[in-house]
Amino acid sequence: LGRAEEGCGKAEKGGTEKGWEPCTRAPEETGMRVNKKYSCLPAEEKGIHIINIRAIEDIGYDQHESTLLNSLSKNPDADCKYGLYFRDGKRKVDYILVYHYKKSSAGRTLVRRVHHNDSGARSAKQDQPLPGKGVQLEMGESEPHVDYHEDDKRFRREEYEGNLVEAGLELERDEDTKIHGIGFVKIHAPWNVLCREAEFLKLKMPTKKMYQINQTHGLLKKINSVIQKITEPIQPKVAEHKPQTVKRLSYPFSREKQHLFDLSDRDSFFDSKTRSTIVRKGEGRKKETTLLNKRRKCGKYGITSLLANGVYSAAYPLHDGDYEGENVEPNDRKLLCEEWASYGVFYKYQPIDLVRKYFGEKIGLYFAWLGVYTQMLIPASIVGIIVFLYGCATVDENIPSMEMCDQRNNITMCPLCDRTCSYWKMSSACATARASHLFDNPATVFFSVFMALWAATFMEHWKRKQMRLNYRWDLTGFEEEEDHPRAEYEAKVLEKSLRKEHKHKETDKEKLTWKDRFPAYLTNFVGIIFMVGLTFAIVFGVIIYRISTAAALAISSTPSGRSSVRVTVTATAVIINLVVIIILDEVYGCIARWLTQIEVPKTDKNFEERLIFKAFLLKFVNAYTPIFYVAFFKGRFVGRPGDYVYIFHSFRMEECAPGGCLMELCIQLSIIMLGKQLIQNNLFEIGIPKMKKFIRYMKLKRRRSLDHEEHMKKKQRYEVDYNLEPFAGLTPEYMEMIIQFGFVTLFVASFPLAPLFALLNNIIEIRLDAKKFVTELRRPVAVRAKDIGIWYNILRGIGKLAVIINAFVISFTSDFIPRLVYLYMYSENGTMHGFVNHTLSSFNVSDFQAGTAPNDPMDLGYEVQICRYKDYREPPWSENKYDISKDFWAVLAARLAFVIVFQNLVMFMSDFVDWIIPDIPKDISQQIHKEKVLMVEVFMREEQGKLQMLETWKDKDKKKGENCNNHSPRLSRSHSGSLSSCHSYPLDV
């Protein structure tokens, strides 16, 4: 299917898709050249073999008799198992092509012949309809209206399907379905095609040779047996998940070495996943491109371009059968639904081998990675809970929060806004201070170091797991296949070559250079900068909302309204950020795809990598910009009383709460993370596919015939699968998990419970994705892959970035460093008593700028002369009043020193973990070496057998020669003939 249509390498086709007279007439009467393979030979010569006949007319029946045969036969769906097989019930359907059709007219033939008059006649094999149930029209029928667009689509379909048959595939059409206006082309790959393409694709297939897998001995064997007994209840009940003791030796399939492979059951040698892969990638191996008419786009048209141009509306392999119902035959899909895609088995391991068998290696690796990630979240969640409980247990012993809550201190704070805000007591922020200690305590530093090492361990564990899967799935020697150029790229190259040939008369092979792509690169750069700027602008708008709302609520006369200003503003602003993030995520995904398309990448792999990079960059900025603002910018550029920094005329920059900004960062992170997981990852993934499915159902119900018999007819398998949602790739699935991985690692110092919420989400996510793949989506074409590709590099990058960000969060966002500095430099008794007073500076209210002093200075019941604010500045009675004090520089130096020490120490420990854990498990490397040795032995034994056979032949030749030399001289004239007869042996090699 990859490149079956040659486009313009052959003569253009005349004739109609349906309605031809029987081919019992001679070629001279029909007036067209007939291909020898499809010529109208007698039935005895043809053997009436399905490969040699294209329709029932080939064996002498006319159209009316053909229709009669179909109607009088027994239930045609009984043998074909409702679409899983051809009408003969023997050949399995490996792939389905779907197209929209309209009733063709008899005048279409004449129109097409006139339209393609300059191309010559086409072979009659492509003018005859495919076998199967097609809509047959009488020759006299005509339509007044001719749809040239539909006519061209029919022509391209016929040409394409003719080339599929040339490549050896077998086709059968069905237009008599419950979905009116939709036609299906069933494709079957016979044995010779499967063998040929398996050899070209270098598919590793199991041989007859079996060998014993190395087993552990001694203490390790006992430990493994105990673990197996303990974990037996959580193992899925599938044959593929049982531990293997023996394994078949695999080798790339070769038609010359078929004797090496176990071909006792040819029907199951290539499973359905492999067959669909072969059909999709099988292309007849036609590499040359010809130009028949330079005014027309030439080249190879694959199924991707035909789908893009609307020639076909869908192309997909079939599911193995139904997954629910009492009378459903056992199949892999039903087994996956019961043991994997069910919420009732959330506690079980995934049957990864069965997932790979059904969906292919690429999807199998995704779910294996998601399973390993979810398992690794368990220890991280446990440690995070311990850290959180430590904060809860020590909150009453935290001296700084106790001092802030002590009303006897009578600390009067400066107003939070100009004029409308009055002075306030620090004890009113007691609840915020106590809550901050839950996430801002000494255990937080330990947890940050732990999570950095956890990320490194997770990456190493995944590499080892990946190698085990590669060995088990016979991917150890797999190399990425050469990716063919995309249809869009070939079209651009063709357009460029035609332009150049028109100007310079040169016909050298062209390719797109950076000069050709420069406008696209410029558009990409400007577009990405604009999108990032838009994200910053929205965050800035939310900041304005926070400032203005805080000022408006502060005017409220009710004490309860004034006391809840900070909580109200923070909660509403975070919800606004969440809604904007969810909306922009969808927008940025579409924009990233468009920006990638205009670049015209050469191959599908390049297209996917560029798309992933752009989408990740935009979504990363979108998701984390509000959190970065709270963590590193809020409260840093506020100024001081009497000299505040204003955004506009009267809007002051935001300040952090008295307990620090870490609590607000925790609220921001938790709401955005949980909101994205709940709304975007779960509700959208459940709701949107079901809504689309319901809409498709309603449309089909409107178009469905009112005929009761038609309504009661059971749908074919390909009709049911057509109503499912098409597979859109793994990029969205990976993207949401990578963003979640960022939430878990980047700002984990502010929210130790992030791994726990990620774990709970992923337990649901695995079963949700599994249910979607098994029940909601069409079966994707299996793709071989030995790793998760560019996503691994993104994960490593996030892991390295997490170390740096957590170092800055601990140093600059939390009060951990100021507390250490006070404890070891300024504390009189070696305790934290006096820390709050040390972090506050004094301000004389007489130094307020004109018009900024509170309107009600007596709001607290007494006159205020000195108010306090959080900063390290000189007091008003100092010579350099309100200048930055020496304490500020001491704390800043300690913060920077901590960042350097923390970053380098954790990076070193991560690299040490990376170095000490080998990428390839020792037992797997031994098994791979053992496979190579066994394969060499197999071939050496085969060569020895050949040599022995040759020696036997030589001995027989010598004996025969001696016998022939002893013959009478009168037979000498026939000596050569006798000698040649002596060398004739019936050989069975």
Secondary structure by P-SEA (a helix, b strand, c coil): cccccccccccccccccccccccccccccccbbbbcccccccccccccccccccccccccccaaaaaaaaaaccccccccccccccccccccccbbbbbbbcccccaaaaaaaaaacccccccccccccccccccccccccccccccaaaaaaaaaaaaaaaaaaaabbbbbbbcccccccbbbbbbbbcaaaaaaaaaaabbbbbccbbbbccccccaaaaaaaaaaaaaccccccccccccccccccccccccccccccccccccccccaaaaaaaaaaccccccbbbbcccccccccccaaaaaaaccccbbbbbcccccccccccccaaaaaaaccccccccccccaaaaaaacccaaaaaaaaaaaaaaaaaaaaaaaaaaaaaaaaaaccccaaaaaaacccccccccccccccccccccccaaaaaaaaaaccccaaaaaaaaaaaaaaaaaaaaaaaaaaaaaaacccccccccccccaaaaaaaaaaaaaaaaccccccbbbbccccaaaaaaaaaaaaaaaaaaaaaaaaaaaaaaaaaaaaaaacccaaaaaaaaaaaaaaaaaaaaaaaaaaaaaaaaaaaaaaaaaccccaaaaaaaaaaaaaaaaaaaacaaaaaaccccccccccccbbbbccccccccccccccaaaaaaaaaaaaaaaaaacccccccccaaaaaaaaaaaaaaaacccccccccccccaaaaaaaccccccaaaaaaaaaaaaaaaccccccccaaaaaaaaaaaaaaaaaaaaaccccccccbbbbccccaaaaaaaaaaaaaaaaaaaaaccccaaaaaaaaaccccccccccccccccbbbbccccccccccccccccccccccbbbbccccccccccccccccaaaaaaaaaaaaaaaaaaaaaaaaaaaaaaacccccaaaaaaaaaaaaaaaaaaaaaaaaaaaaaaaaaaaaaaaaaaaaacccccccaaaaaaaaaacccccc
